[in-house]
Amino acid sequence: MFRSIHSLPAKVMKRLGSSWAETVYNQVFVRIDESIFAVLYPDEPSRPSIAIDVLVGLETLKSGFGWTDEEMYDHFCFDVQVRYALGHRDLSEGRFAAHDVQLSRPRDATYAREWREADRESV
């Protein structure tokens, strides 16, 4: 087994780098502004075990591929392209419970909607 995506054979890495995962990473994931959601997740033990940019990225992939929550979680756990797209090159990192996504979804969505509306009003 390998711990890092970078230990894949060169041909596989090249193919991964030319896949949709590279595009999602560069065009979507790195542009997610976590600071927008900072007020929702203070540095306390109650914060989710998964970064907000990964949560937003997972929701984006779930919507794009039409996955259920369970499928989304399985793809994060077992799919190298999904992990790559979400910036997780070390396969031993990024563990979280599936319910973390479900618990944070309503709060994150409400806050994002309110933030967008406030942003539009300030223009």
Secondary structure, 3 states (H helix, E strand, C coil): CCCEHHHCCHHHHHHHHCCHHHHHHHHCHHHCCHHHHHHHCCCCCCCCCCCHHHHHHHHHHHHHHCCCHHHHHHHHHHCHHHHHHCCCCECCCCCCCHHHHHHHHHHHHHHHHHHHHHHHHCC
